[in-house]
Amino acid sequence: MEETYIDTLDPEKLLQCPYDKNHQIRACRFPYHLIKCRKNHPDIANKLATCPFNARHQVPRAEISHHISSCDDKSCIEQDVVSQTRNLGQEALAESTWQCPPCDEDWDKDLWEQTSTPFVWGEANYCGNNSPASNIVMEHKSNLASGMRVPKSLPYVLPWKNNGNAQ
């Protein structure tokens, strides 16, 4: 069993195409060849079924149930499923012991203790009478250096805006 498993891993091993018996394909190229050959031989493709455990196994439709029950790749899949269910059981046990840490935050209290009003784009700053910021006059400030302004037009002429005056 182990010897046949090692043989299937050899990328240079030649495998026979199920669609055309004259095709001998290297194992590393076999899946790509199957797709291409399946398109070229739709009449044979309709008579074959693909193994659910290994897409390289193309079996006559009448024999697929027997192949599924005896497929060597089935045992690999079953071992993976068993190990995953064991791991999930251990993870579920670990998750069930976790407890949420206590929360020290009080967002309502923080909101009432806030001394300045939040910035809202396009809105004038309104400071309530209870706020220490109510006596401050807010000015519109620009981040540009003094003497600089934001351009009123683009630095280039757009082709659809030149009215046909360009060369």
C-alpha positions in Angstrom: 0.0 0.0 0.0 2.7 2.5 1.0 4.7 1.6 -2.2 1.8 2.4 -4.5 1.2 5.7 -2.6 4.9 6.7 -3.2 4.4 5.8 -6.9 1.5 8.1 -7.3 3.5 11.0 -5.9 6.2 10.6 -8.6 5.6 13.6 -11.0 7.4 11.9 -13.9 5.3 8.7 -13.8 3.4 8.2 -17.0 -0.4 7.7 -16.7 -2.8 6.6 -19.4 -5.5 9.0 -20.4 -9.0 7.6 -19.9 -10.4 9.4 -23.0 -7.7 8.4 -25.5 -5.7 5.2 -24.8 -2.8 6.5 -27.0 -2.1 9.4 -24.6 0.6 8.8 -22.0 0.8 11.8 -19.7 3.2 12.7 -16.9 1.5 12.6 -13.5 2.3 16.3 -12.8 0.4 17.3 -16.0 -2.4 14.7 -15.8 -5.1 17.0 -14.2 -4.6 19.6 -16.9 -4.7 17.0 -19.6 -7.9 15.5 -18.2 -9.7 18.8 -18.5 -8.5 19.4 -22.1 -9.2 15.8 -23.2 -12.7 15.8 -21.6 -13.6 18.8 -23.8 -12.2 17.1 -26.9 -14.1 13.8 -26.3 -17.6 14.7 -25.0 -19.0 11.3 -26.0 -16.6 9.4 -23.8 -16.9 12.0 -21.0 -20.6 11.3 -20.8 -19.9 7.6 -20.1 -17.4 8.3 -17.3 -17.9 9.6 -13.8 -15.4 11.5 -11.6 -14.4 10.0 -8.2 -15.4 12.3 -5.3 -12.1 11.5 -3.5 -9.7 12.1 -6.4 -10.6 13.9 -9.6 -7.9 12.0 -11.5 -10.0 8.9 -11.2 -12.4 8.7 -14.2 -14.5 5.6 -13.9 -17.4 4.2 -16.0 -20.7 5.4 -14.6 -21.9 1.8 -13.9 -18.9 1.1 -11.7 -18.7 4.4 -9.7 -20.4 3.1 -6.6 -18.0 0.1 -6.4 -15.1 2.5 -7.0 -16.2 4.8 -4.2 -16.5 2.0 -1.7 -13.0 0.7 -2.6 -11.1 3.9 -3.5 -7.6 4.2 -1.9 -7.9 8.0 -1.5 -11.1 7.5 0.5 -9.0 6.4 3.5 -6.9 9.6 3.4 -10.0 11.8 3.4 -11.6 9.8 6.2 -8.4 10.2 8.3 -8.5 13.9 7.7 -12.2 14.1 8.7 -11.6 12.2 11.9 -8.6 14.3 12.9 -10.6 17.5 12.2 -13.5 16.4 14.3 -11.1 15.6 17.2 -9.5 19.0 16.9 -12.9 20.7 16.8 -13.9 18.9 19.9 -10.8 20.1 21.7 -11.3 23.6 20.5 -14.9 23.7 21.5 -13.9 22.6 25.0 -11.3 25.3 25.2 -13.8 28.0 24.0 -16.4 27.0 26.5 -14.0 27.9 29.4 -13.4 31.5 28.2 -15.1 34.3 30.1 -15.5 37.9 29.0 -13.3 40.3 31.0 -15.0 43.0 33.0 -15.6 46.3 31.2 -14.4 49.5 33.0 -15.6 51.8 30.2 -18.7 54.0 30.6 -19.4 55.8 27.4 -22.3 57.8 28.8 -20.1 59.2 31.6 -17.3 60.1 29.1 -19.9 61.9 26.9 -21.0 64.1 29.8 -17.4 64.8 30.9 -16.3 66.0 27.5 -15.2 69.7 27.7 -15.3 70.6 24.0 -17.8 70.0 21.3 -16.9 67.5 18.6 -15.9 68.8 15.1 -18.4 68.3 12.4 -17.4 69.3 8.8 -19.6 72.1 7.4 -21.2 73.0 10.7 -20.5 76.0 12.8 -19.0 75.3 16.2 -21.7 75.7 18.8 -20.6 75.8 22.3 -23.2 75.6 25.0 -23.3 78.0 27.9 -22.1 75.3 30.3 -18.9 74.7 28.3 -15.7 76.5 29.1 -15.2 76.8 25.3 -18.2 79.1 25.0 -16.1 82.3 25.3 -13.7 81.3 22.5 -14.3 82.8 19.1 -13.7 80.2 16.4 -12.0 81.4 13.1 -11.8 79.6 9.7 -8.2 78.6 9.3 -6.5 77.2 6.3 -3.6 74.7 6.4 -1.8 76.6 3.6 1.1 78.9 4.3 0.4 82.6 4.3 0.2 84.2 0.9 -1.0 80.9 -0.7 -4.5 80.2 -1.9 -6.3 77.2 -3.3 -6.3 77.3 -7.2 -9.6 78.2 -8.8 -9.0 76.0 -11.9 -7.0 72.9 -12.9 -3.4 73.4 -13.9 -4.2 72.0 -17.4 -6.9 72.4 -20.0 -9.2 69.5 -20.4 -9.7 68.4 -24.0 -13.5 68.7 -23.9 -13.3 72.3 -22.4 -11.0 73.9 -25.1 -14.0 74.5 -27.5 -11.9 73.4 -30.5 -9.3 76.1 -30.0 -6.4 73.7 -29.5 -4.2 72.4 -32.4 
